[in-house]
Amino acid sequence: MIDEQSGQDELLEGIGAIGRALSEVNGLQETLQRIVEFGEDLLEHCDGVSLMLIGRGGVIDTPASSSAVAYESDMAQYATGQGPCLDAIKEHDTVVMADLETDERWPDYRARVLGLGVRSMISFRLFVTDDSMGALDMYSRRPHAFSWRSQLIGQVFAAQASVALKAALIEAGLQTAIESRDVIGQAKGIVMARHRLTADMAFEVLTRLSQEHNLKLTALAEQIARTGELPGPNR
């Protein structure tokens, strides 16, 4: 009992340390990569972890993976439109594949990835933002690699990953917003100086030019800030 309790305490301390480490990572891509690396180290018999994200418009991507096997397995799911990771996102649940040799739920996916050596995997739904969903996918070359205990540990880690990922996405969005605001401010200043307009009038000019030239306001502002010139009439 003492040894069992000691092992549990050590595991909890390790998971807590991972949470602290993720909170100290700077930048979205670095956060994504650290999540998959920590995930592979966390579970016994894990041979690769990938992080799948579905953003606005249903655009799906694997922005980070810890092994070629994990990445190629995700690519097979995109190509066939089926697989445990996609089901984890759709069903908002954890999906376990004990042995791909005998699991017939995803026949097209199965045919593609058996050759990669994948035998078992577990996918955890990530709760990220209102317009972005994801899954954390753990692969193994062994059948029945992930026990019930592994599933519990993975669920805790997936919750940590969701928190870290959401924070990184918010930070990246704020940085983009700040950069956009700055470049629009530069362009507005050029228009004000060139045509002796007020700030509101200059912004109206930028908005009109954006519509006339079918350019996003930020893209137009970047062009003006770079060249110092306003685009001519759109004929």
C-alpha positions as CSV (number, residue, x, y, z in Angstrom):
1,M,0.0,0.0,0.0
2,I,2.8,2.4,0.9
3,D,4.5,1.7,-2.5
4,E,1.2,2.2,-4.4
5,Q,0.5,5.4,-2.6
6,S,4.1,6.6,-3.3
7,G,3.7,5.9,-7.0
8,Q,0.4,7.8,-7.1
9,D,1.9,10.8,-5.4
10,E,4.8,10.7,-7.8
11,L,2.5,10.6,-10.8
12,L,0.4,13.5,-9.4
13,E,3.5,15.5,-8.8
14,G,4.7,14.8,-12.4
15,I,1.3,15.9,-13.9
16,G,1.4,19.0,-11.8
17,A,4.9,19.8,-13.0
18,I,3.8,19.4,-16.6
19,G,1.0,21.9,-16.0
20,R,3.4,24.4,-14.6
21,A,5.8,23.9,-17.4
22,L,3.1,24.4,-20.0
23,S,2.1,27.7,-18.3
24,E,5.6,29.0,-18.7
25,V,5.9,28.3,-22.5
26,N,5.8,31.4,-24.7
27,G,4.2,31.4,-28.1
28,L,1.5,29.3,-29.8
29,Q,3.7,27.0,-31.9
30,E,6.0,26.3,-29.0
31,T,3.0,25.5,-26.8
32,L,1.7,23.1,-29.4
33,Q,5.0,21.3,-29.7
34,R,5.5,21.0,-26.0
35,I,2.0,19.5,-25.5
36,V,2.8,16.6,-27.9
37,E,6.2,16.1,-26.4
38,F,5.0,16.0,-22.8
39,G,2.1,13.7,-23.9
40,E,4.5,11.1,-25.4
41,D,6.6,11.0,-22.3
42,L,3.6,10.8,-20.0
43,L,2.0,7.5,-21.1
44,E,3.8,4.2,-21.1
45,H,4.1,2.5,-24.5
46,C,3.2,5.7,-26.3
47,D,5.1,6.0,-29.6
48,G,3.8,9.3,-30.8
49,V,1.3,12.1,-30.1
50,S,-0.4,14.5,-32.5
51,L,-2.6,17.5,-31.9
52,M,-5.4,18.0,-34.3
53,L,-7.3,21.3,-34.6
54,I,-10.4,22.2,-36.6
55,G,-10.9,26.0,-36.9
56,R,-13.3,28.3,-38.6
57,G,-14.9,27.0,-41.7
58,G,-14.1,23.5,-40.8
59,V,-10.4,23.8,-41.7
60,I,-8.6,20.9,-40.2
61,D,-4.9,20.6,-39.5
62,T,-2.2,18.9,-37.4
63,P,0.0,21.8,-36.3
64,A,2.2,19.6,-34.0
65,S,3.2,16.0,-33.7
66,S,6.0,14.2,-31.9
67,S,6.6,11.4,-34.4
68,A,6.2,10.7,-38.1
69,V,3.8,7.9,-37.3
70,A,1.5,10.2,-35.4
71,Y,1.6,12.8,-38.3
72,E,1.0,10.2,-41.0
73,S,-1.9,8.7,-39.1
74,D,-3.6,12.0,-38.9
75,M,-3.0,12.5,-42.7
76,A,-4.8,9.2,-43.3
77,Q,-7.8,10.4,-41.3
78,Y,-8.0,13.6,-43.3
79,A,-7.7,11.6,-46.6
80,T,-10.4,9.2,-45.7
81,G,-12.7,11.4,-43.6
82,Q,-12.8,8.8,-40.8
83,G,-10.8,7.8,-37.7
84,P,-10.7,7.9,-34.0
85,C,-9.4,11.4,-33.7
86,L,-12.2,12.8,-35.9
87,D,-14.7,10.8,-33.9
88,A,-13.3,12.3,-30.6
89,I,-14.0,15.8,-32.0
90,K,-17.4,15.0,-33.4
91,E,-18.7,13.1,-30.4
92,H,-17.0,15.3,-27.8
93,D,-15.7,12.2,-26.1
94,T,-12.6,10.0,-25.6
95,V,-12.2,7.4,-28.2
96,V,-10.1,4.2,-27.6
97,M,-8.9,1.9,-30.3
98,A,-7.5,-1.2,-28.5
99,D,-6.2,-3.1,-31.6
100,L,-6.4,-1.9,-35.2
101,E,-6.0,-5.5,-36.4
102,T,-9.5,-6.3,-35.2
103,D,-11.2,-2.9,-35.0
104,E,-13.5,-2.5,-38.0
105,R,-15.0,0.9,-37.2
106,W,-12.9,2.8,-39.7
107,P,-12.2,0.5,-42.6
108,D,-10.6,3.0,-45.0
109,Y,-8.5,4.6,-42.3
110,R,-7.5,1.1,-41.1
111,A,-6.3,0.0,-44.5
112,R,-4.0,3.0,-44.7
113,V,-2.4,3.0,-41.3
114,L,-1.8,-0.7,-40.5
115,G,1.3,-0.4,-42.7
116,L,2.6,2.4,-40.5
117,G,2.7,0.0,-37.6
118,V,-0.1,1.6,-35.6
119,R,-1.9,-1.0,-33.4
120,S,-3.7,1.0,-30.7
121,M,-4.4,4.6,-29.9
122,I,-6.5,6.9,-27.7
123,S,-8.0,10.3,-28.7
124,F,-9.0,12.9,-26.2
125,R,-11.4,15.8,-27.2
126,L,-9.8,19.1,-26.5
127,F,-12.1,22.0,-25.4
128,V,-10.4,25.0,-26.9
129,T,-12.5,28.0,-28.0
130,D,-16.0,28.6,-29.3
131,D,-14.9,28.5,-32.9
132,S,-12.0,26.0,-32.6
133,M,-12.1,22.3,-31.6
134,G,-9.3,19.8,-31.3
135,A,-8.2,16.3,-30.3
136,L,-5.0,15.0,-28.6
137,D,-4.1,11.7,-30.2
138,M,-1.8,9.1,-28.7
139,Y,-0.5,6.2,-30.8
140,S,1.2,3.0,-29.9
141,R,2.8,0.1,-31.9
142,R,1.5,-2.3,-29.3
143,P,-2.1,-3.7,-29.2
144,H,-4.0,-2.9,-26.0
145,A,-1.3,-0.4,-25.1
146,F,-3.5,2.0,-23.1
147,S,-5.1,0.8,-19.9
148,W,-8.0,2.3,-18.0
149,R,-5.4,4.0,-15.8
150,S,-3.7,5.5,-18.9
151,Q,-7.1,6.8,-20.0
152,L,-7.6,8.6,-16.7
153,I,-4.1,10.1,-16.8
154,G,-4.6,11.1,-20.4
155,Q,-7.8,12.9,-19.6
156,V,-6.1,14.9,-16.9
157,F,-3.3,15.8,-19.3
158,A,-5.8,16.7,-22.1
159,A,-7.5,19.1,-19.7
160,Q,-4.2,20.7,-19.0
161,A,-3.4,20.9,-22.7
162,S,-6.8,22.5,-23.4
163,V,-6.1,25.3,-20.8
164,A,-2.6,25.9,-22.2
165,L,-3.7,25.9,-25.8
166,K,-6.6,28.3,-25.2
167,A,-4.3,30.7,-23.4
168,A,-1.8,30.5,-26.3
169,L,-4.5,31.1,-28.9
170,I,-5.9,34.1,-27.0
171,E,-2.3,35.5,-26.6
172,A,-1.7,35.0,-30.3
173,G,-5.0,36.7,-31.2
174,L,-4.3,39.6,-29.0
175,Q,-0.8,40.0,-30.5
176,T,-2.3,39.9,-34.0
177,A,-4.9,42.5,-33.0
178,I,-2.2,44.8,-31.6
179,E,-0.1,44.5,-34.7
180,S,-3.1,45.2,-36.9
181,R,-4.1,48.2,-34.8
182,D,-0.6,49.6,-35.1
183,V,-0.3,49.3,-38.8
184,I,-3.8,50.8,-39.3
185,G,-2.7,53.6,-37.1
186,Q,0.4,54.2,-39.3
187,A,-1.6,54.3,-42.5
188,K,-4.2,56.6,-40.9
189,G,-1.4,59.0,-39.9
190,I,-0.1,59.0,-43.5
191,V,-3.6,59.8,-44.8
192,M,-4.1,62.6,-42.2
193,A,-0.8,64.2,-43.0
194,R,-1.1,63.9,-46.8
195,H,-4.7,65.2,-47.0
196,R,-5.0,67.2,-43.8
197,L,-7.9,65.2,-42.5
198,T,-9.1,64.4,-39.0
199,A,-8.5,60.9,-37.6
200,D,-12.2,59.9,-38.2
201,M,-12.1,61.2,-41.8
202,A,-8.8,59.4,-42.5
203,F,-10.3,56.1,-41.2
204,E,-13.3,56.6,-43.5
205,V,-10.9,57.0,-46.5
206,L,-9.1,53.8,-45.6
207,T,-12.4,51.9,-45.3
208,R,-13.6,53.2,-48.6
209,L,-10.3,52.3,-50.3
210,S,-10.5,48.8,-48.7
211,Q,-13.9,48.2,-50.3
212,E,-13.0,49.7,-53.7
213,H,-9.9,47.5,-54.0
214,N,-11.4,44.4,-52.4
215,L,-8.6,44.4,-49.8
216,K,-8.8,43.7,-46.1
217,L,-8.3,46.8,-44.1
218,T,-5.1,45.5,-42.5
219,A,-3.6,44.5,-45.9
220,L,-4.4,47.9,-47.3
221,A,-2.9,49.6,-44.3
222,E,0.3,47.5,-44.6
223,Q,0.6,48.5,-48.2
224,I,0.2,52.2,-47.4
225,A,2.6,52.0,-44.4
226,R,5.2,50.2,-46.6
227,T,5.0,52.5,-49.7
228,G,3.8,55.8,-48.2
229,E,1.3,56.0,-51.0
230,L,-2.5,55.5,-51.3
231,P,-3.7,53.2,-54.1
232,G,-5.1,54.9,-57.1
233,P,-8.7,54.6,-58.4
234,N,-9.8,51.1,-59.0
235,R,-10.8,51.0,-62.7
